[in-house]
């Protein structure tokens, strides 16, 4: 636990240092526009996931066709942005993206039979660069008090995040394992409403870190109203360095090392699903045979895949952004105003009125 905490702190320090170094290196020299270079705000929207759990009608595709919009969750962030020049803006961001998925939503029989599901809250700290490829500074013209500008941009950066996948017990799976003698605990006493932390259950051999990195990329657009408020829409997708956002990556763990609850969480398939995977013929031992064969459970022989370790999980968000522009005087206007104010208040010197002596 201490190692994970130190790793997260190192990731945060690296991102903050990198953002500060870039902002210092590329300091803007356009003082006339410096008064609108900084803004801060928040973003909110949806969270989406692509990985081993879920999917549609075939094996993992890692594309929009595999997304389950019904499993969309909430995402929210706070951020601060600094415009380096007319083309580049730097952004620091902190927030959470919630993701979830369920094999029950798939029509691909092996995934349906595996019957895994999860939820996860991904806590992010990001440093991003926005590159503006379209800028329309004044859509309403120069007449009138109301002004509106439009910008479109692409973005990329680096994100450090922590996560903790969770799942609930499946009652049919628990009853199936109990009937087959795989667990000794009576499933009637299990808590089926509780969300269990999957990492601590060791559902797969080995261990994985709750801290990882991601590369975000995406597109966004925003409208600025009177150089005061900015409203935008942004789509971002994250390529991660972990395959355990859903706690599914490789194969099942040996039941000898698992508690009864951990075994049900690791292998949530049930007799009905296993019979379905063998075909429509209702054979008495079909479920047991499929279970012991290792198609959806641990066995000592080769294979027995639970997920695909060759591809890491990804996630993304579609958000609305709201920002407040920080208005400050540029160094030129501030110096001019200060000089004007000092000269205005400075008393005029008067020539002494000498009276010439008369002789």
Secondary structure, 3 states (H helix, E strand, C coil): CHHHHHHHHHHHHHHHHHHHHHHHHCCCCCHHHHHHCEEEEEEEEEEEEECCCCCCCCCCCCCHHHCCHHHCEEEEEEEEEEECCCCEEEEEEEEEEEEEEEHHHCCCHHHHHHCCEEEEEEEEEEEEEEEEEEEECCCCCCCCCCCEEEEEEEEEEEEEEECCCEECCCHHHHHHHHHCCCCCCCHHHCCCCCCEECHHHCCCCCCCCCEEEEEEEEEEEEEEECCCEEEEEEEEEEEECCCCCCCCCCECCCHHHCCHHHHHHHCCCCHHHHHHHHCCCCCCCHHHHHHHHCCCCCCCCCCCECCCCCCCCEEEEEEEEEEEEECCCCHHHHHHHHHHHHHHHCCCCCCCCCCCCCC
